[in-house]
Amino acid sequence: QVQLVESGGGLVQAGGSLRLSCTTSESIFSITVMAWYRQATGKQREMVASLTGGGSTNYADSVKGRFTISRDNAKNTVYLQMHSLKPEDTTVYYCKARKFGDYWGRGTQVTVSS
């Protein structure tokens, strides 16, 4: 079972930046896809960014050009660098790992003030 621990959330003003981190309990090489999701209150969880083992990335239209997903293999960590943050980016962000099934972190809160 893959365990995930997110960090890096917090409060930032609109236009600011944050970097989220997700550290896995297993080698990141063994994981098929790493992704960041977010879920606002009363809404479905949506994919924000994903990164395959081969290095392919995919982004939600709402974050393209502002967010970047990357990884540090040596640290078994995936990052979500977020720039030009908007109040509508405020929500809980979750890390997901796909390895013969989906595993989720507990989430980290991002709050963007206007």
matplotlib code that plots the C-alpha trace (Angstrom):
import matplotlib.pyplot as plt

x = [0.0, 1.4, 1.3, 1.3, 2.1, 1.3, 2.7, 3.2, -0.3, -1.1, -2.5, -1.3, -2.5, -3.9, -1.1, 1.2, 2.8, 2.9, 4.7, 3.0, 4.9, 3.8, 6.2, 5.6, 6.4, 7.6, 10.0, 8.4, 9.8, 7.3, 4.3, 2.5, 1.0, 1.2, -1.4, -2.8, -6.5, -8.6, -12.0, -14.0, -16.9, -19.9, -18.1, -16.6, -12.9, -11.1, -7.7, -5.4, -2.2, -0.8, 2.6, 3.3, 6.3, 7.4, 7.3, 4.1, 2.1, -1.5, -3.2, -6.7, -7.5, -8.1, -4.4, -2.5, 0.3, 0.1, 0.8, 3.6, 3.9, 7.4, 9.2, 12.4, 13.1, 15.8, 13.4, 10.3, 8.5, 6.2, 5.7, 3.0, 4.4, 1.5, 1.9, -0.5, -2.9, -6.5, -9.2, -10.9, -7.9, -8.8, -9.6, -8.0, -5.4, -4.9, -2.0, -2.9, -0.7, -1.7, -0.1, -2.4, -5.0, -5.4, -3.9, -4.7, -3.1, -5.0, -4.9, -3.4, -5.4, -4.6, -6.3, -5.9, -7.1, -8.3]
y = [0.0, 3.4, 6.1, 9.7, 12.8, 16.2, 19.5, 23.1, 24.4, 27.7, 31.2, 33.4, 36.6, 36.5, 36.6, 34.8, 31.4, 28.2, 24.8, 21.7, 18.5, 14.9, 12.3, 8.6, 5.7, 3.7, 4.3, 6.8, 4.6, 1.9, 4.2, 4.5, 7.9, 10.7, 13.4, 16.3, 16.8, 19.4, 19.4, 22.5, 22.2, 20.7, 19.9, 16.8, 16.2, 17.4, 16.5, 19.5, 17.9, 14.5, 13.0, 9.6, 7.4, 8.2, 12.0, 12.9, 15.7, 16.7, 19.8, 21.0, 23.9, 26.2, 25.8, 25.6, 28.1, 28.7, 25.3, 22.9, 19.3, 17.8, 15.1, 14.5, 10.8, 10.7, 12.1, 10.1, 13.4, 15.1, 18.8, 21.1, 24.6, 27.1, 30.6, 33.5, 32.0, 33.1, 33.1, 30.3, 28.1, 28.0, 24.5, 21.3, 19.7, 16.0, 13.8, 10.6, 7.7, 4.9, 1.6, -1.4, 0.9, 4.4, 5.8, 9.2, 11.5, 13.4, 16.7, 20.1, 23.3, 26.2, 29.5, 32.5, 35.8, 38.5]
z = [0.0, -1.0, 1.6, 0.6, 2.7, 1.3, 2.6, 1.4, 1.6, 3.3, 2.9, 0.1, -1.6, -5.1, -7.6, -5.3, -5.4, -3.4, -3.9, -2.7, -2.0, -2.0, -0.6, -1.3, 0.9, -2.1, -4.9, -7.3, -10.1, -9.1, -9.5, -12.8, -12.4, -9.8, -9.8, -7.9, -7.4, -5.7, -4.3, -3.4, -0.9, -2.6, -5.8, -7.3, -6.9, -10.1, -11.5, -11.5, -12.9, -13.6, -14.3, -15.7, -15.0, -18.6, -17.8, -19.7, -18.0, -18.2, -16.8, -16.2, -18.5, -15.5, -14.4, -17.7, -17.8, -14.0, -12.4, -13.0, -11.8, -11.4, -9.4, -7.5, -8.0, -5.3, -2.7, -3.9, -4.1, -6.5, -6.5, -7.7, -8.3, -8.4, -9.7, -10.3, -7.7, -7.8, -5.1, -7.0, -6.5, -2.8, -1.7, -0.4, -2.7, -2.7, -4.0, -5.7, -6.7, -9.1, -8.6, -9.3, -7.6, -6.5, -3.2, -1.8, 0.7, 3.3, 1.6, 2.2, 2.3, -0.1, 0.6, -1.8, -0.5, -2.8]

ax = plt.figure().add_subplot(projection="3d")
ax.plot(x, y, z, "-o")
ax.set_aspect("equal")
plt.show()
